[in-house]
Amino acid sequence: MDRRKFCKTTLAASVAATFPLLTACGDKTPVATEANTSIKGISLDGFEIELERAAIKELGDALSGPVMLSGHPDYDGARTIWNGMHDKRPALIARCLSNQDVSNAVTFARERSLLTAVRGGGHSWPGKSICDGGLMIDLSQLTNVDVNAETQRAVAGGGALLGHLDYASLAQGLVTTAGVVSHTGVGGFTLGGGFGRLNRKYGLAIDNLKSAEIVTADGRVRTASADENQDLFWGIRGGGGNFGVATNFEFQLHPFERNVLSGSIIWPYEQAREVLEFYAEWSERLSDEMYVGPTMATTPDGARVMMMDVVYNGDPATGEKELAPLRAIGTPIADGVVAQDYTFLQTNNDVAFGHGVRSYAKNGMVKQWSQELVDAMIENDDPRIFIANHVAGGAVGRVGELDTAFPHRNAEIMIVVVAGWMDAAQDAGLIAACRDYYKAIEPHLGGYYGNIDFDHTAAKGNYGPAYERLSQIKGQYDPGNLFRLNSNIEPA
Ligand SMILES: Cc1cc2nc3c(=O)[nH]c(=O)nc-3n(C[C@H](O)[C@H](O)[C@H](O)COP(=O)(O)OP(=O)(O)OC[C@H]3O[C@@H](n4cnc5c(N)ncnc54)[C@H](O)[C@@H]3O)c2cc1C
């Protein structure tokens, strides 16, 4: 088999081996009957409350989308999010098709102090877009992306997926920073920061955000931009879903030659130390155009491999020269880095990271590579775990620490420790494996990405000096902490 083809196959198959697919499960809850005048709900503080059917019907009549209770034919589909570990049952799901729908749903929840989850793309690893007994505000139909080639701007709906944004923009010869699995939601991705393979050149997704429409806890629709509600605009660029429901996002786009030097280089795991030690030093000097992310995975036949995920956003010949020293390290099993359509890499992991897999992840920021970190990574490697990375630096690091609410501008890279499996009986073992590995490398990490976060609850420490301002903005726009299912900021 030629090396490029082998490399493509091995990469996809290795990731797939760590993320076997699973089909969604069935509905076992009895349907609420018409005889009941109310259904049970859960309040923001976790108490059982009664939700009158008449009020739910009124909400349903006011919305252009459906309000779904258990038993509605679309209820199970709507409550199913990406990570199969989160099998939760909201009391009701409001499928919103407009700003007004979102406003009505938010008002319904606020007036009853009803626990509220907001679902954009549904990719929350820790399952924050779903809840038991509360209201799920479902934005899954707001997927429209409008691209204006003249102004080089795109407006994406609050439930759009990264693939929608990528494809609509690329069709006009434009692009903005988007993440590495195309069925991830623009909403949660952007509000938390938004790492992608072009961020060293264009910055994080939030660095390309020009404005957003937000329904705040009082039910008002507000525009957040550099000119309007500037404090809100600052807060949503890194502060997650704390301040309201974003119904659309306007992004800066950039002219882009989509035939980019990209792909993976794969080494046998025995060479991982040599490759990682080289990378730790070499990656400090890379151009903004060059994105190289180390990954460790296990192939379907059980071989552990070290991989580098490469994209060069510029002239391929120049990229080849910059990449040459990495290619000279060790003896790769395969090298699939060639000039090819950008969408190949952007969608290459879509099936492997398919919906319904049970998955656990932890992450931490690396301010600077050290020998101790490399040692800890190599010595504690576990073939059941997938080690992924989001590379930062370049344009990401040139934005001031407090210019946006995103707290980790000085990180070089984010290490993501992931496991994926199908059988619930494996939950405890694989979660423990991720935690053990993370514990071993944690002394060399500083802070974490709130978007990929299971165990961390202390948003305060993670946001550092930005927290006080975030807390004040939270107090202004969501004093009752209606939007609490996120990396939560306490209202001042
Ligand atoms: C397979 C996979 C790949 C990933 N790859 C990347 C990557 O390459 N780069 C990266 O930076 N991150 C990545 N992530 C992490 C991702 O950014 C977060 O999981 C993000 O929260 C997903 O957004 P979502 O809209 O799909 O999530 P959801 O589950 O819908 O929501 C997650 C959180 O965001 C809030 N939220 C979502 N949409 C809105 C909205 N419109 N208004 C207000 N609040 C909203 C929700 O309330 C919730 O708190 C990945 C995650 C997965 C599972």
Ligand as a Chemical Component Dictionary entry (heavy atoms), coordinates in Angstrom:
data_LIG
# 
_chem_comp.id                   LIG 
_chem_comp.type                 NON-POLYMER 
_chem_comp.pdbx_formal_charge   0 
_chem_comp.three_letter_code    LIG 
# 
loop_
_chem_comp_atom.comp_id 
_chem_comp_atom.atom_id 
_chem_comp_atom.alt_atom_id 
_chem_comp_atom.type_symbol 
_chem_comp_atom.charge 
_chem_comp_atom.model_Cartn_x 
_chem_comp_atom.model_Cartn_y 
_chem_comp_atom.model_Cartn_z 
_chem_comp_atom.pdbx_ordinal 
LIG C1  C1  C 0 -15.659 14.972 19.755 1  
LIG C2  C2  C 0 -15.356 16.346 20.276 2  
LIG C3  C3  C 0 -14.416 17.130 19.637 3  
LIG C4  C4  C 0 -14.116 18.407 20.121 4  
LIG N1  N1  N 0 -13.176 19.152 19.472 5  
LIG C5  C5  C 0 -12.906 20.398 19.913 6  
LIG C6  C6  C 0 -11.981 21.234 19.207 7  
LIG O1  O1  O 0 -11.413 20.854 18.196 8  
LIG N2  N2  N 0 -11.732 22.464 19.718 9  
LIG C7  C7  C 0 -12.341 22.927 20.850 10 
LIG O2  O2  O 0 -12.086 24.055 21.244 11 
LIG N3  N3  N 0 -13.216 22.162 21.522 12 
LIG C8  C8  C 0 -13.517 20.920 21.079 13 
LIG N4  N4  N 0 -14.414 20.146 21.750 14 
LIG C9  C9  C 0 -15.029 20.672 22.965 15 
LIG C10 C10 C 0 -16.209 21.540 22.585 16 
LIG O3  O3  O 0 -15.759 22.843 22.318 17 
LIG C11 C11 C 0 -17.218 21.575 23.722 18 
LIG O4  O4  O 0 -17.665 20.274 23.978 19 
LIG C12 C12 C 0 -18.380 22.495 23.398 20 
LIG O5  O5  O 0 -19.074 22.741 24.585 21 
LIG C13 C13 C 0 -19.294 21.900 22.356 22 
LIG O6  O6  O 0 -20.295 22.814 22.000 23 
LIG P1  P1  P 0 -21.747 22.290 21.665 24 
LIG O7  O7  O 0 -22.579 23.459 21.293 25 
LIG O8  O8  O 0 -21.663 21.156 20.734 26 
LIG O9  O9  O 0 -22.155 21.718 23.091 27 
LIG P2  P2  P 0 -23.483 21.583 23.902 28 
LIG O10 O10 O 0 -23.406 20.250 24.549 29 
LIG O11 O11 O 0 -24.684 21.888 23.122 30 
LIG O12 O12 O 0 -23.276 22.699 24.993 31 
LIG C14 C14 C 0 -22.121 22.757 25.805 32 
LIG C15 C15 C 0 -22.200 23.979 26.716 33 
LIG O13 O13 O 0 -22.295 25.162 25.941 34 
LIG C16 C16 C 0 -23.515 25.849 26.172 35 
LIG N5  N5  N 0 -24.046 26.289 24.873 36 
LIG C17 C17 C 0 -24.017 25.620 23.709 37 
LIG N6  N6  N 0 -24.565 26.373 22.729 38 
LIG C18 C18 C 0 -24.978 27.517 23.317 39 
LIG C19 C19 C 0 -25.621 28.692 22.828 40 
LIG N7  N7  N 0 -25.940 28.824 21.547 41 
LIG N8  N8  N 0 -25.874 29.690 23.717 42 
LIG C20 C20 C 0 -25.533 29.565 25.016 43 
LIG N9  N9  N 0 -24.927 28.475 25.534 44 
LIG C21 C21 C 0 -24.654 27.467 24.679 45 
LIG C22 C22 C 0 -24.402 24.796 26.846 46 
LIG O14 O14 O 0 -25.337 25.339 27.674 47 
LIG C23 C23 C 0 -23.410 23.967 27.626 48 
LIG O15 O15 O 0 -23.095 24.544 28.848 49 
LIG C24 C24 C 0 -14.756 18.891 21.278 50 
LIG C25 C25 C 0 -15.719 18.101 21.924 51 
LIG C26 C26 C 0 -16.011 16.845 21.431 52 
LIG C27 C27 C 0 -17.020 15.996 22.152 53 
# 
loop_
_chem_comp_bond.comp_id 
_chem_comp_bond.atom_id_1 
_chem_comp_bond.atom_id_2 
_chem_comp_bond.value_order 
_chem_comp_bond.pdbx_ordinal 
LIG C1  C2  SING 1  
LIG C2  C3  SING 2  
LIG C2  C26 DOUB 3  
LIG C3  C4  DOUB 4  
LIG C4  N1  SING 5  
LIG C4  C24 SING 6  
LIG N1  C5  DOUB 7  
LIG C5  C6  SING 8  
LIG C5  C8  SING 9  
LIG C6  O1  DOUB 10 
LIG C6  N2  SING 11 
LIG N2  C7  SING 12 
LIG C7  O2  DOUB 13 
LIG C7  N3  SING 14 
LIG N3  C8  DOUB 15 
LIG C8  N4  SING 16 
LIG N4  C9  SING 17 
LIG N4  C24 SING 18 
LIG C9  C10 SING 19 
LIG C10 O3  SING 20 
LIG C10 C11 SING 21 
LIG C11 O4  SING 22 
LIG C11 C12 SING 23 
LIG C12 O5  SING 24 
LIG C12 C13 SING 25 
LIG C13 O6  SING 26 
LIG O6  P1  SING 27 
LIG P1  O7  DOUB 28 
LIG P1  O8  SING 29 
LIG P1  O9  SING 30 
LIG O9  P2  SING 31 
LIG P2  O10 DOUB 32 
LIG P2  O11 SING 33 
LIG P2  O12 SING 34 
LIG O12 C14 SING 35 
LIG C14 C15 SING 36 
LIG C15 O13 SING 37 
LIG C15 C23 SING 38 
LIG O13 C16 SING 39 
LIG C16 N5  SING 40 
LIG C16 C22 SING 41 
LIG N5  C17 SING 42 
LIG N5  C21 SING 43 
LIG C17 N6  DOUB 44 
LIG N6  C18 SING 45 
LIG C18 C19 SING 46 
LIG C18 C21 DOUB 47 
LIG C19 N7  SING 48 
LIG C19 N8  DOUB 49 
LIG N8  C20 SING 50 
LIG C20 N9  DOUB 51 
LIG N9  C21 SING 52 
LIG C22 O14 SING 53 
LIG C22 C23 SING 54 
LIG C23 O15 SING 55 
LIG C24 C25 DOUB 56 
LIG C25 C26 SING 57 
LIG C26 C27 SING 58 
# 
